Amino acid sequence: MMSLSHVQRVRMLYKTILRLHRGLPTEIQVLGTEYVRDEFRRHKNCDEATAIIFLNEWAQYAIMLHKQLGLKGPHTAKPLGKQLKEEDFNKFNEEQMYQLYELMNAATGKTDKDTKDT
């Protein structure tokens, strides 16, 4: 059996994630798909070490999402998402923390103005 090239593996992972997103509730699906497209586009020309970490993390995400969605979609599956631990936050750089903050705001429908008022 012929092994897949790096480009083929990346493309397969990308398409798998997009297919899994079809099982998400509509409002989350749009947000998640946009985020995935942006992340894969931004890492298109990254160095090899970063690519290995990037692909491993997205593969873990795909596995987790597959387990959470189950065979019949989100209505019969476990709750979506995963709680982050404090040590997980410590691994993020400043840009990643900002992305996480923006993702939280988009997911909850809040804006920077809303968070400043509280």
N, CA, C and O atoms as a Tinker XYZ file with bonds, in Angstrom:
   472  protein
     1  N      0.834000   -1.183000    0.000000    73     2
     2  CA     0.000000    0.000000    0.000000    64     1     3
     3  C      0.882000    1.250000    0.000000    63     2     4     5
     4  O      1.867000    1.318000    0.734000    81     3
     5  N      0.536000    2.212000   -0.802000    73     3     6
     6  CA     1.320000    3.422000   -0.934000    64     5     7
     7  C      0.982000    4.386000    0.210000    63     6     8     9
     8  O     -0.189000    4.600000    0.524000    81     7
     9  N      2.016000    4.964000    0.826000    73     7    10
    10  CA     1.767000    5.901000    1.922000    64     9    11
    11  C      1.406000    7.270000    1.357000    63    10    12    13
    12  O      1.787000    7.618000    0.239000    81    11
    13  N      0.671000    8.030000    2.143000    73    11    14
    14  CA     0.229000    9.347000    1.708000    64    13    15
    15  C      1.330000   10.374000    1.888000    63    14    16    17
    16  O      2.134000   10.284000    2.816000    81    15
    17  N      1.360000   11.348000    0.994000    73    15    18
    18  CA     2.309000   12.451000    1.134000    64    17    19
    19  C      1.830000   13.380000    2.244000    63    18    20    21
    20  O      0.694000   13.276000    2.706000    81    19
    21  N      2.695000   14.275000    2.660000    73    19    22
    22  CA     2.348000   15.247000    3.704000    64    21    23
    23  C      1.122000   16.057000    3.282000    63    22    24    25
    24  O      0.198000   16.238000    4.075000    81    23
    25  N      1.107000   16.538000    2.063000    73    23    26
    26  CA    -0.006000   17.344000    1.559000    64    25    27
    27  C     -1.303000   16.536000    1.584000    63    26    28    29
    28  O     -2.350000   17.064000    1.961000    81    27
    29  N     -1.247000   15.277000    1.192000    73    27    30
    30  CA    -2.441000   14.434000    1.203000    64    29    31
    31  C     -2.956000   14.210000    2.622000    63    30    32    33
    32  O     -4.166000   14.210000    2.850000    81    31
    33  N     -2.043000   14.020000    3.581000    73    31    34
    34  CA    -2.458000   13.825000    4.973000    64    33    35
    35  C     -3.113000   15.096000    5.527000    63    34    36    37
    36  O     -4.129000   15.026000    6.219000    81    35
    37  N     -2.528000   16.248000    5.218000    73    35    38
    38  CA    -3.093000   17.519000    5.679000    64    37    39
    39  C     -4.479000   17.711000    5.077000    63    38    40    41
    40  O     -5.419000   18.072000    5.786000    81    39
    41  N     -4.610000   17.476000    3.795000    73    39    42
    42  CA    -5.893000   17.633000    3.110000    64    41    43
    43  C     -6.943000   16.676000    3.687000    63    42    44    45
    44  O     -8.100000   17.057000    3.867000    81    43
    45  N     -6.538000   15.439000    3.976000    73    43    46
    46  CA    -7.468000   14.453000    4.526000    64    45    47
    47  C     -7.940000   14.876000    5.921000    63    46    48    49
    48  O     -9.125000   14.761000    6.234000    81    47
    49  N     -7.032000   15.358000    6.744000    73    47    50
    50  CA    -7.398000   15.823000    8.080000    64    49    51
    51  C     -8.338000   17.023000    7.981000    63    50    52    53
    52  O     -9.345000   17.086000    8.686000    81    51
    53  N     -8.017000   17.952000    7.123000    73    51    54
    54  CA    -8.836000   19.152000    6.931000    64    53    55
    55  C    -10.258000   18.774000    6.519000    63    54    56    57
    56  O    -11.230000   19.268000    7.092000    81    55
    57  N    -10.371000   17.900000    5.527000    73    55    58
    58  CA   -11.689000   17.484000    5.052000    64    57    59
    59  C    -12.447000   16.685000    6.103000    63    58    60    61
    60  O    -13.668000   16.800000    6.211000    81    59
    61  N    -11.737000   15.883000    6.872000    73    59    62
    62  CA   -12.374000   15.117000    7.949000    64    61    63
    63  C    -12.983000   16.055000    8.978000    63    62    64    65
    64  O    -14.115000   15.853000    9.419000    81    63
    65  N    -12.230000   17.083000    9.362000    73    63    66
    66  CA   -12.737000   18.045000   10.336000    64    65    67
    67  C    -13.957000   18.775000    9.792000    63    66    68    69
    68  O    -14.941000   18.962000   10.509000    81    67
    69  N    -13.901000   19.185000    8.541000    73    67    70
    70  CA   -15.053000   19.878000    7.955000    64    69    71
    71  C    -16.281000   18.969000    7.904000    63    70    72    73
    72  O    -17.401000   19.428000    8.128000    81    71
    73  N    -16.076000   17.681000    7.611000    73    71    74
    74  CA   -17.193000   16.726000    7.613000    64    73    75
    75  C    -17.758000   16.563000    9.024000    63    74    76    77
    76  O    -18.974000   16.525000    9.210000    81    75
    77  N    -16.876000   16.469000   10.009000    73    75    78
    78  CA   -17.336000   16.355000   11.391000    64    77    79
    79  C    -18.140000   17.590000   11.801000    63    78    80    81
    80  O    -19.112000   17.478000   12.548000    81    79
    81  N    -17.745000   18.745000   11.325000    73    79    82
    82  CA   -18.449000   19.983000   11.671000    64    81    83
    83  C    -19.886000   19.980000   11.163000    63    82    84    85
    84  O    -20.722000   20.709000   11.698000    81    83
    85  N    -20.189000   19.194000   10.162000    73    83    86
    86  CA   -21.569000   19.104000    9.666000    64    85    87
    87  C    -22.510000   18.579000   10.749000    63    86    88    89
    88  O    -23.714000   18.829000   10.698000    81    87
    89  N    -21.971000   17.860000   11.718000    73    87    90
    90  CA   -22.788000   17.329000   12.800000    64    89    91
    91  C    -22.987000   18.290000   13.950000    63    90    92    93
    92  O    -23.714000   17.979000   14.894000    81    91
    93  N    -22.358000   19.452000   13.894000    73    91    94
    94  CA   -22.487000   20.447000   14.950000    64    93    95
    95  C    -23.750000   21.265000   14.765000    63    94    96    97
    96  O    -24.265000   21.359000   13.651000    81    95
    97  N    -24.266000   21.864000   15.847000    73    95    98
    98  CA   -25.378000   22.810000   15.692000    64    97    99
    99  C    -24.948000   23.934000   14.748000    63    98   100   101
   100  O    -23.779000   24.319000   14.732000    81    99
   101  N    -25.871000   24.448000   13.979000    73    99   102
   102  CA   -25.578000   25.395000   12.901000    64   101   103
   103  C    -24.713000   26.570000   13.335000    63   102   104   105
   104  O    -23.734000   26.899000   12.664000    81   103
   105  N    -25.065000   27.208000   14.455000    73   103   106
   106  CA   -24.311000   28.405000   14.869000    64   105   107
   107  C    -22.877000   28.069000   15.245000    63   106   108   109
   108  O    -21.977000   28.883000   15.037000    81   107
   109  N    -22.655000   26.896000   15.789000    73   107   110
   110  CA   -21.292000   26.474000   16.135000    64   109   111
   111  C    -20.554000   26.001000   14.890000    63   110   112   113
   112  O    -19.350000   26.215000   14.752000    81   111
   113  N    -21.284000   25.359000   13.987000    73   111   114
   114  CA   -20.682000   24.842000   12.755000    64   113   115
   115  C    -20.045000   25.964000   11.947000    63   114   116   117
   116  O    -18.912000   25.827000   11.488000    81   115
   117  N    -20.744000   27.051000   11.771000    73   115   118
   118  CA   -20.234000   28.179000   10.982000    64   117   119
   119  C    -18.974000   28.744000   11.623000    63   118   120   121
   120  O    -17.969000   28.963000   10.946000    81   119
   121  N    -19.029000   28.977000   12.917000    73   119   122
   122  CA   -17.891000   29.519000   13.650000    64   121   123
   123  C    -16.695000   28.571000   13.588000    63   122   124   125
   124  O    -15.574000   28.998000   13.312000    81   123
   125  N    -16.934000   27.290000   13.844000    73   123   126
   126  CA   -15.859000   26.308000   13.842000    64   125   127
   127  C    -15.220000   26.134000   12.479000    63   126   128   129
   128  O    -13.997000   26.045000   12.367000    81   127
   129  N    -16.040000   26.085000   11.449000    73   127   130
   130  CA   -15.524000   25.905000   10.091000    64   129   131
   131  C    -14.682000   27.099000    9.664000    63   130   132   133
   132  O    -13.630000   26.935000    9.044000    81   131
   133  N    -15.146000   28.299000    9.996000    73   131   134
   134  CA   -14.359000   29.500000    9.693000    64   133   135
   135  C    -13.004000   29.456000   10.392000    63   134   136   137
   136  O    -11.972000   29.777000    9.801000    81   135
   137  N    -13.028000   29.055000   11.650000    73   135   138
   138  CA   -11.801000   28.996000   12.444000    64   137   139
   139  C    -10.822000   27.975000   11.865000    63   138   140   141
   140  O     -9.627000   28.248000   11.755000    81   139
   141  N    -11.331000   26.803000   11.497000    73   139   142
   142  CA   -10.480000   25.758000   10.925000    64   141   143
   143  C     -9.854000   26.237000    9.619000    63   142   144   145
   144  O     -8.653000   26.072000    9.407000    81   143
   145  N    -10.651000   26.820000    8.760000    73   143   146
   146  CA   -10.126000   27.316000    7.477000    64   145   147
   147  C     -9.019000   28.337000    7.698000    63   146   148   149
   148  O     -7.981000   28.297000    7.037000    81   147
   149  N     -9.251000   29.248000    8.630000    73   147   150
   150  CA    -8.266000   30.284000    8.911000    64   149   151
   151  C     -6.973000   29.682000    9.460000    63   150   152   153
   152  O     -5.881000   30.050000    9.026000    81   151
   153  N     -7.095000   28.760000   10.411000    73   151   154
   154  CA    -5.910000   28.145000   11.009000    64   153   155
   155  C     -5.104000   27.345000    9.989000    63   154   156   157
   156  O     -3.879000   27.453000    9.954000    81   155
   157  N     -5.767000   26.551000    9.164000    73   155   158
   158  CA    -5.047000   25.769000    8.157000    64   157   159
   159  C     -4.394000   26.689000    7.130000    63   158   160   161
   160  O     -3.289000   26.416000    6.662000    81   159
   161  N     -5.071000   27.769000    6.782000    73   159   162
   162  CA    -4.502000   28.724000    5.825000    64   161   163
   163  C     -3.265000   29.399000    6.418000    63   162   164   165
   164  O     -2.256000   29.558000    5.731000    81   163
   165  N     -3.339000   29.798000    7.693000    73   163   166
   166  CA    -2.212000   30.483000    8.325000    64   165   167
   167  C     -1.002000   29.568000    8.542000    63   166   168   169
   168  O      0.126000   30.053000    8.633000    81   167
   169  N     -1.220000   28.277000    8.625000    73   167   170
   170  CA    -0.116000   27.349000    8.870000    64   169   171
   171  C      0.336000   26.639000    7.586000    63   170   172   173
   172  O      1.097000   25.673000    7.638000    81   171
   173  N     -0.129000   27.116000    6.466000    73   171   174
   174  CA     0.189000   26.471000    5.191000    64   173   175
   175  C      1.689000   26.380000    4.928000    63   174   176   177
   176  O      2.159000   25.377000    4.390000    81   175
   177  N      2.432000   27.391000    5.290000    73   175   178
   178  CA     3.874000   27.426000    5.014000    64   177   179
   179  C      4.716000   27.441000    6.289000    63   178   180   181
   180  O      5.797000   28.030000    6.309000    81   179
   181  N      4.228000   26.798000    7.350000    73   179   182
   182  CA     4.985000   26.798000    8.605000    64   181   183
   183  C      6.148000   25.810000    8.536000    63   182   184   185
   184  O      6.212000   24.966000    7.642000    81   183
   185  N      7.061000   25.932000    9.493000    73   183   186
   186  CA     8.214000   25.035000    9.516000    64   185   187
   187  C      7.771000   23.623000    9.939000    63   186   188   189
   188  O      6.658000   23.427000   10.428000    81   187
   189  N      8.652000   22.664000    9.742000    73   187   190
   190  CA     8.313000   21.259000    9.977000    64   189   191
   191  C      7.937000   20.962000   11.424000    63   190   192   193
   192  O      6.984000   20.225000   11.677000    81   191
   193  N      8.672000   21.524000   12.367000    73   191   194
   194  CA     8.379000   21.280000   13.784000    64   193   195
   195  C      6.991000   21.794000   14.155000    63   194   196   197
   196  O      6.242000   21.119000   14.862000    81   195
   197  N      6.654000   22.977000   13.682000    73   195   198
   198  CA     5.330000   23.551000   13.936000    64   197   199
   199  C      4.258000   22.716000   13.254000    63   198   200   201
   200  O      3.184000   22.503000   13.817000    81   199
   201  N      4.540000   22.243000   12.047000    73   199   202
   202  CA     3.568000   21.435000   11.305000    64   201   203
   203  C      3.230000   20.145000   12.046000    63   202   204   205
   204  O      2.072000   19.727000   12.073000    81   203
   205  N      4.224000   19.526000   12.637000    73   203   206
   206  CA     3.993000   18.276000   13.378000    64   205   207
   207  C      3.066000   18.535000   14.562000    63   206   208   209
   208  O      2.108000   17.792000   14.777000    81   207
   209  N      3.349000   19.585000   15.327000    73   207   210
   210  CA     2.514000   19.935000   16.480000    64   209   211
   211  C      1.111000   20.307000   16.013000    63   210   212   213
   212  O      0.120000   19.853000   16.585000    81   211
   213  N      1.032000   21.125000   14.981000    73   211   214
   214  CA    -0.242000   21.588000   14.437000    64   213   215
   215  C     -1.111000   20.404000   14.027000    63   214   216   217
   216  O     -2.277000   20.326000   14.415000    81   215
   217  N     -0.554000   19.490000   13.251000    73   215   218
   218  CA    -1.332000   18.351000   12.766000    64   217   219
   219  C     -1.733000   17.415000   13.898000    63   218   220   221
   220  O     -2.836000   16.870000   13.894000    81   219
   221  N     -0.852000   17.229000   14.857000    73   219   222
   222  CA    -1.174000   16.371000   16.000000    64   221   223
   223  C     -2.345000   16.948000   16.801000    63   222   224   225
   224  O     -3.265000   16.221000   17.174000    81   223
   225  N     -2.305000   18.247000   17.059000    73   223   226
   226  CA    -3.375000   18.884000   17.832000    64   225   227
   227  C     -4.711000   18.828000   17.088000    63   226   228   229
   228  O     -5.749000   18.569000   17.697000    81   227
   229  N     -4.689000   19.068000   15.778000    73   227   230
   230  CA    -5.936000   19.008000   15.016000    64   229   231
   231  C     -6.444000   17.580000   14.876000    63   230   232   233
   232  O     -7.654000   17.362000   14.821000    81   231
   233  N     -5.546000   16.608000   14.817000    73   231   234
   234  CA    -5.971000   15.203000   14.786000    64   233   235
   235  C     -6.648000   14.851000   16.114000    63   234   236   237
   236  O     -7.673000   14.170000   16.126000    81   235
   237  N     -6.075000   15.313000   17.229000    73   235   238
   238  CA    -6.689000   15.076000   18.540000    64   237   239
   239  C     -8.073000   15.737000   18.623000    63   238   240   241
   240  O     -9.005000   15.174000   19.197000    81   239
   241  N     -8.189000   16.923000   18.051000    73   239   242
   242  CA    -9.478000   17.611000   18.005000    64   241   243
   243  C    -10.493000   16.787000   17.221000    63   242   244   245
   244  O    -11.634000   16.625000   17.656000    81   243
   245  N    -10.084000   16.268000   16.069000    73   243   246
   246  CA   -10.991000   15.466000   15.236000    64   245   247
   247  C    -11.444000   14.212000   15.977000    63   246   248   249
   248  O    -12.614000   13.836000   15.908000    81   247
   249  N    -10.534000   13.576000   16.675000    73   247   250
   250  CA   -10.877000   12.377000   17.447000    64   249   251
   251  C    -11.862000   12.729000   18.561000    63   250   252   253
   252  O    -12.856000   12.030000   18.757000    81   251
   253  N    -11.587000   13.810000   19.288000    73   251   254
   254  CA   -12.470000   14.237000   20.372000    64   253   255
   255  C    -13.858000   14.583000   19.846000    63   254   256   257
   256  O    -14.866000   14.198000   20.438000    81   255
   257  N    -13.908000   15.310000   18.733000    73   255   258
   258  CA   -15.188000   15.708000   18.152000    64   257   259
   259  C    -15.964000   14.489000   17.676000    63   258   260   261
   260  O    -17.180000   14.416000   17.856000    81   259
   261  N    -15.273000   13.536000   17.074000    73   259   262
   262  CA   -15.918000   12.302000   16.631000    64   261   263
   263  C    -16.551000   11.569000   17.809000    63   262   264   265
   264  O    -17.677000   11.082000   17.710000    81   263
   265  N    -15.832000   11.492000   18.916000    73   263   266
   266  CA   -16.352000   10.829000   20.121000    64   265   267
   267  C    -17.548000   11.592000   20.686000    63   266   268   269
   268  O    -18.526000   10.980000   21.116000    81   267
   269  N    -17.476000   12.914000   20.687000    73   267   270
   270  CA   -18.559000   13.708000   21.255000    64   269   271
   271  C    -19.813000   13.680000   20.394000    63   270   272   273
   272  O    -20.927000   13.667000   20.917000    81   271
   273  N    -19.638000   13.672000   19.080000    73   271   274
   274  CA   -20.795000   13.676000   18.197000    64   273   275
   275  C    -21.468000   12.314000   18.137000    63   274   276   277
   276  O    -22.675000   12.235000   17.913000    81   275
   277  N    -20.713000   11.247000   18.333000    73   275   278
   278  CA   -21.295000    9.920000   18.250000    64   277   279
   279  C    -21.725000    9.602000   16.826000    63   278   280   281
   280  O    -21.364000   10.309000   15.885000    81   279
   281  N    -22.481000    8.558000   16.681000    73   279   282
   282  CA   -22.886000    8.117000   15.348000    64   281   283
   283  C    -24.084000    8.881000   14.800000    63   282   284   285
   284  O    -24.249000    8.979000   13.583000    81   283
   285  N    -24.923000    9.425000   15.680000    73   283   286
   286  CA   -26.160000   10.058000   15.228000    64   285   287
   287  C    -26.178000   11.565000   15.412000    63   286   288   289
   288  O    -27.243000   12.178000   15.344000    81   287
   289  N    -25.039000   12.166000   15.641000    73   287   290
   290  CA   -24.966000   13.613000   15.741000    64   289   291
   291  C    -25.115000   14.122000   17.153000    63   290   292   293
   292  O    -25.185000   13.335000   18.096000    81   291
   293  N    -25.163000   15.443000   17.311000    73   291   294
   294  CA   -25.097000   16.067000   18.629000    64   293   295
   295  C    -26.300000   15.786000   19.529000    63   294   296   297
   296  O    -26.198000   15.938000   20.746000    81   295
   297  N    -27.430000   15.382000   18.961000    73   295   298
   298  CA   -28.621000   15.170000   19.777000    64   297   299
   299  C    -28.516000   13.923000   20.648000    63   298   300   301
   300  O    -29.190000   13.829000   21.674000    81   299
   301  N    -27.689000   12.979000   20.258000    73   299   302
   302  CA   -27.552000   11.735000   21.021000    64   301   303
   303  C    -26.157000   11.576000   21.613000    63   302   304   305
   304  O    -25.854000   10.550000   22.222000    81   303
   305  N    -25.324000   12.565000   21.441000    73   303   306
   306  CA   -23.923000   12.456000   21.852000    64   305   307
   307  C    -23.703000   13.094000   23.216000    63   306   308   309
   308  O    -24.621000   13.630000   23.836000    81   307
   309  N    -22.469000   13.017000   23.656000    73   307   310
   310  CA   -22.041000   13.669000   24.894000    64   309   311
   311  C    -22.096000   15.185000   24.686000    63   310   312   313
   312  O    -22.169000   15.652000   23.550000    81   311
   313  N    -22.061000   15.949000   25.777000    73   311   314
   314  CA   -22.002000   17.409000   25.618000    64   313   315
   315  C    -20.761000   17.808000   24.810000    63   314   316   317
   316  O    -19.697000   17.201000   24.936000    81   315
   317  N    -20.922000   18.832000   23.988000    73   315   318
   318  CA   -19.806000   19.289000   23.153000    64   317   319
   319  C    -18.843000   20.140000   23.957000    63   318   320   321
   320  O    -19.242000   20.859000   24.873000    81   319
   321  N    -17.584000   20.051000   23.608000    73   319   322
   322  CA   -16.573000   20.891000   24.218000    64   321   323
   323  C    -15.774000   20.172000   25.282000    63   322   324   325
   324  O    -16.024000   19.013000   25.613000    81   323
   325  N    -14.802000   20.901000   25.805000    73   323   326
   326  CA   -13.910000   20.358000   26.823000    64   325   327
   327  C    -13.451000   21.512000   27.703000    63   326   328   329
   328  O    -13.066000   22.569000   27.203000    81   327
   329  N    -13.492000   21.306000   29.002000    73   327   330
   330  CA   -13.022000   22.326000   29.924000    64   329   331
   331  C    -11.495000   22.398000   29.862000    63   330   332   333
   332  O    -10.815000   21.372000   29.883000    81   331
   333  N    -10.972000   23.606000   29.787000    73   331   334
   334  CA    -9.526000   23.788000   29.804000    64   333   335
   335  C     -9.047000   23.888000   31.239000    63   334   336   337
   336  O     -9.701000   24.499000   32.084000    81   335
   337  N     -7.916000   23.291000   31.503000    73   335   338
   338  CA    -7.299000   23.359000   32.826000    64   337   339
   339  C     -6.359000   24.565000   32.866000    63   338   340   341
   340  O     -5.972000   25.097000   31.826000    81   339
   341  N     -6.001000   24.982000   34.064000    73   339   342
   342  CA    -5.121000   26.137000   34.209000    64   341   343
   343  C     -3.792000   25.916000   33.492000    63   342   344   345
   344  O     -3.259000   26.840000   32.879000    81   343
   345  N     -3.253000   24.694000   33.564000    73   343   346
   346  CA    -1.977000   24.434000   32.888000    64   345   347
   347  C     -2.112000   24.530000   31.363000    63   346   348   349
   348  O     -1.135000   24.810000   30.667000    81   347
   349  N     -3.343000   24.295000   30.840000    73   347   350
   350  CA    -3.561000   24.470000   29.401000    64   349   351
   351  C     -3.405000   25.938000   29.019000    63   350   352   353
   352  O     -2.792000   26.258000   28.000000    81   351
   353  N     -3.960000   26.826000   29.836000    73   351   354
   354  CA    -3.853000   28.266000   29.568000    64   353   355
   355  C     -2.402000   28.732000   29.620000    63   354   356   357
   356  O     -2.008000   29.618000   28.862000    81   355
   357  N     -1.614000   28.147000   30.502000    73   355   358
   358  CA    -0.217000   28.538000   30.638000    64   357   359
   359  C      0.613000   28.194000   29.410000    63   358   360   361
   360  O      1.697000   28.749000   29.228000    81   359
   361  N      0.129000   27.293000   28.566000    73   359   362
   362  CA     0.851000   26.894000   27.359000    64   361   363
   363  C      0.620000   27.865000   26.195000    63   362   364   365
   364  O      1.366000   27.851000   25.216000    81   363
   365  N     -0.407000   28.700000   26.305000    73   363   366
   366  CA    -0.746000   29.615000   25.217000    64   365   367
   367  C      0.142000   30.842000   25.230000    63   366   368   369
   368  O      0.496000   31.360000   26.289000    81   367
   369  N      0.503000   31.306000   24.026000    73   367   370
   370  CA     1.202000   32.584000   23.944000    64   369   371
   371  C      0.157000   33.697000   23.891000    63   370   372   373
   372  O     -1.042000   33.417000   23.886000    81   371
   373  N      0.591000   34.938000   23.852000    73   371   374
   374  CA    -0.323000   36.078000   23.899000    64   373   375
   375  C     -1.317000   36.064000   22.733000    63   374   376   377
   376  O     -2.503000   36.328000   22.930000    81   375
   377  N     -0.848000   35.763000   21.539000    73   375   378
   378  CA    -1.717000   35.732000   20.364000    64   377   379
   379  C     -2.783000   34.637000   20.503000    63   378   380   381
   380  O     -3.947000   34.848000   20.160000    81   379
   381  N     -2.380000   33.480000   21.002000    73   379   382
   382  CA    -3.327000   32.384000   21.184000    64   381   383
   383  C     -4.374000   32.723000   22.242000    63   382   384   385
   384  O     -5.544000   32.370000   22.092000    81   383
   385  N     -3.963000   33.400000   23.302000    73   383   386
   386  CA    -4.923000   33.824000   24.331000    64   385   387
   387  C     -5.938000   34.800000   23.737000    63   386   388   389
   388  O     -7.127000   34.731000   24.046000    81   387
   389  N     -5.468000   35.697000   22.896000    73   387   390
   390  CA    -6.377000   36.639000   22.252000    64   389   391
   391  C     -7.350000   35.898000   21.337000    63   390   392   393
   392  O     -8.541000   36.209000   21.313000    81   391
   393  N     -6.844000   34.920000   20.583000    73   391   394
   394  CA    -7.715000   34.125000   19.717000    64   393   395
   395  C     -8.770000   33.383000   20.540000    63   394   396   397
   396  O     -9.936000   33.322000   20.150000    81   395
   397  N     -8.364000   32.831000   21.658000    73   395   398
   398  CA    -9.289000   32.124000   22.530000    64   397   399
   399  C    -10.346000   33.080000   23.066000    63   398   400   401
   400  O    -11.524000   32.732000   23.138000    81   399
   401  N     -9.929000   34.268000   23.436000    73   399   402
   402  CA   -10.860000   35.298000   23.914000    64   401   403
   403  C    -11.853000   35.674000   22.814000    63   402   404   405
   404  O    -13.053000   35.776000   23.070000    81   403
   405  N    -11.362000   35.879000   21.601000    73   403   406
   406  CA   -12.230000   36.213000   20.474000    64   405   407
   407  C    -13.203000   35.071000   20.171000    63   406   408   409
   408  O    -14.373000   35.311000   19.872000    81   407
   409  N    -12.723000   33.850000   20.247000    73   407   410
   410  CA   -13.569000   32.674000   20.023000    64   409   411
   411  C    -14.666000   32.608000   21.083000    63   410   412   413
   412  O    -15.822000   32.333000   20.762000    81   411
   413  N    -14.311000   32.856000   22.343000    73   411   414
   414  CA   -15.297000   32.865000   23.417000    64   413   415
   415  C    -16.364000   33.934000   23.162000    63   414   416   417
   416  O    -17.557000   33.679000   23.323000    81   415
   417  N    -15.928000   35.125000   22.767000    73   415   418
   418  CA   -16.879000   36.195000   22.482000    64   417   419
   419  C    -17.794000   35.829000   21.323000    63   418   420   421
   420  O    -18.997000   36.082000   21.376000    81   419
   421  N    -17.236000   35.240000   20.285000    73   419   422
   422  CA   -18.053000   34.848000   19.136000    64   421   423
   423  C    -19.043000   33.744000   19.517000    63   422   424   425
   424  O    -20.192000   33.753000   19.074000    81   423
   425  N    -18.597000   32.811000   20.325000    73   423   426
   426  CA   -19.458000   31.690000   20.719000    64   425   427
   427  C    -20.585000   32.136000   21.644000    63   426   428   429
   428  O    -21.682000   31.579000   21.604000    81   427
   429  N    -20.316000   33.139000   22.477000    73   427   430
   430  CA   -21.330000   33.603000   23.419000    64   429   431
   431  C    -22.116000   34.795000   22.884000    63   430   432   433
   432  O    -23.096000   35.215000   23.499000    81   431
   433  N    -21.699000   35.343000   21.746000    73   431   434
   434  CA   -22.390000   36.480000   21.156000    64   433   435
   435  C    -22.051000   37.798000   21.814000    63   434   436   437
   436  O    -22.731000   38.797000   21.582000    81   435
   437  N    -21.012000   37.822000   22.630000    73   435   438
   438  CA   -20.607000   39.051000   23.313000    64   437   439
   439  C    -19.643000   39.832000   22.445000    63   438   440   441
   440  O    -19.006000   39.283000   21.546000    81   439
   441  N    -19.546000   41.123000   22.728000    73   439   442
   442  CA   -18.573000   41.984000   22.067000    64   441   443
   443  C    -17.644000   42.536000   23.128000    63   442   444   445
   444  O    -17.899000   42.373000   24.321000    81   443
   445  N    -16.570000   43.185000   22.711000    73   443   446
   446  CA   -15.644000   43.809000   23.676000    64   445   447
   447  C    -16.391000   44.819000   24.544000    63   446   448   449
   448  O    -16.098000   44.943000   25.733000    81   447
   449  N    -17.348000   45.538000   23.970000    73   447   450
   450  CA   -18.109000   46.520000   24.717000    64   449   451
   451  C    -18.902000   45.837000   25.824000    63   450   452   453
   452  O    -18.972000   46.349000   26.941000    81   451
   453  N    -19.505000   44.675000   25.522000    73   451   454
   454  CA   -20.275000   43.937000   26.527000    64   453   455
   455  C    -19.398000   43.485000   27.684000    63   454   456   457
   456  O    -19.815000   43.555000   28.840000    81   455
   457  N    -18.184000   43.019000   27.386000    73   455   458
   458  CA   -17.312000   42.498000   28.449000    64   457   459
   459  C    -16.739000   43.619000   29.305000    63   458   460   461
   460  O    -16.406000   43.391000   30.468000    81   459
   461  N    -16.616000   44.829000   28.756000    73   459   462
   462  CA   -16.110000   45.970000   29.541000    64   461   463
   463  C    -17.172000   46.484000   30.502000    63   462   464   465
   464  O    -16.846000   47.033000   31.554000    81   463
   465  N    -18.443000   46.311000   30.145000    73   463   466
   466  CA   -19.531000   46.801000   30.984000    64   465   467
   467  C    -19.741000   45.938000   32.226000    63   466   468   469
   468  O    -20.348000   46.405000   33.190000    81   467
   469  N    -19.258000   44.694000   32.233000    73   467   470
   470  CA   -19.498000   43.810000   33.373000    64   469   471
   471  C    -18.428000   43.931000   34.417000    63   470   472
   472  O    -18.485000   43.251000   35.441000    81   471
